[in-house]
Amino acid sequence: MNAIKIIMFLYLLIHVSMVKGQSEISAGNKLKPLELLLQIAQDNSNAFKAMEAQQLNINQEISGLKKNWMEHIFLTGNINYGTGNVLDEVNNSGIQGLNYTNRKNTFYNLGINLYLPVSKIANRKHQIKAKEFRIEELEHLKQESLSFLNSEIIKQYNNLEYHLKELKLLSEIVHTYETDKSFAENAFRQGNISIEVYKSSIDTYYSSKVNFEKAKSQAQLCARLLTELVGQPIFEI
């Protein structure tokens, strides 16, 4: 299980660094359903496909081994020819006599021989059991890999949902403080507020912008990780 986690982690690091031209994320992005993304990820998983291909290949090898018993069956056959003189007693119109006949005889012999080497049979059984065990081992690895993949997708999905909601809220806050800043600028020009009040409005606005950009960066990272895990776009069009 640790090996699978390390492989998946390295896979993510490599592919996230290769993501280019990622669409700009916004609070209005809508995620596809989680169940759909989990299924897409399984269908796109190269590791999952590779282990399934190995299982299929081993099953074919097992099938071949089970048919190998036919190599110990042999067909045998022979034909024998022979000639001989046969003395027959004949009765021709009441006259008794002897008749010599020269005959050709042909004998056919066909058989099946079965050769059963005990050592080869035992070795074949051992090979089949070993391959069946390998199939079971691959099945466990498939399930572990799928379980880890699903858990990572669910984690990143929940994180992204949180950051998208946070992004929406912070976007509204930025808009509110931007409006306040505009009012403060006009009021300051007209001499209706002090410079301290004006500076406070400016500071509040830019602080909200910083918080918005931080949340946006976190959402962008989660979106990239989730996209790489799933292997397809994660947002609805």
C-alpha positions, 0 to 999 in steps of 0.5 A: 500500500505504501508503494502505491501511495508513493507511485501515485504521489510522484505521478501527481507531482510530475503531471501537475508540473506539466499542466499548461494553459489551465483555465482560469478558475472562478467562483462560478465554476460548477463541479461534475458529480463526484460519482461520475468523476470516480467512474471516469478516473477508474476508466482512465487509470493506466495502472488499473488497465495494466493490472487487468491486462496482466490478469488476462495474459496470465489467464491465457497462460493458465489455459495453455498449461491446462491443454498441455496434457495432450502432448502426452497422447500418441496415436499409433498404427500399423499395417501388416501384409501376408499371403498363405495357401488354404486347402479347401475341400470342395464337392462338385456334382458329387465328386469330392476334391481338394482345392488350393487357394492362394490368399493375401491377408491385410491386418490393420492396427490402430491405438492410442498411447498415453504417457504420464510423466509424474514430474511434469504433471506435478510441475504443471500443477505448481505452475498453474497454482502460482499463476492463479495466486498471481491473479489474486495478488493483482486483484488485491493490488487493483482494489488497493489502487482503486481505493487509494485513488478514490480516497484522493479524489474525494479529498481533493473534491471536498477541498475544491468545493470548500475553496469554491464556496470560499472564493464566492464569498470572498468575491462578494466581500471584495466587491463590497469593499471596492464599492466602499473604496470608491465612496471613500475616494470621492468623499476624501476629494470633497474633504468629507473624510479624514486621510486616516479613514480613507487609508483604512478603506484602501487597506481593507479593500486590498486585504480582501483582494489578497485573501481572495487571491490566496483562496483562488490559488488554493482552488486552482491547485485543488482543481489541477490535482483533481483533474490529473487524478480523474484524467478529464475536465472536472467542471461542467461546461 
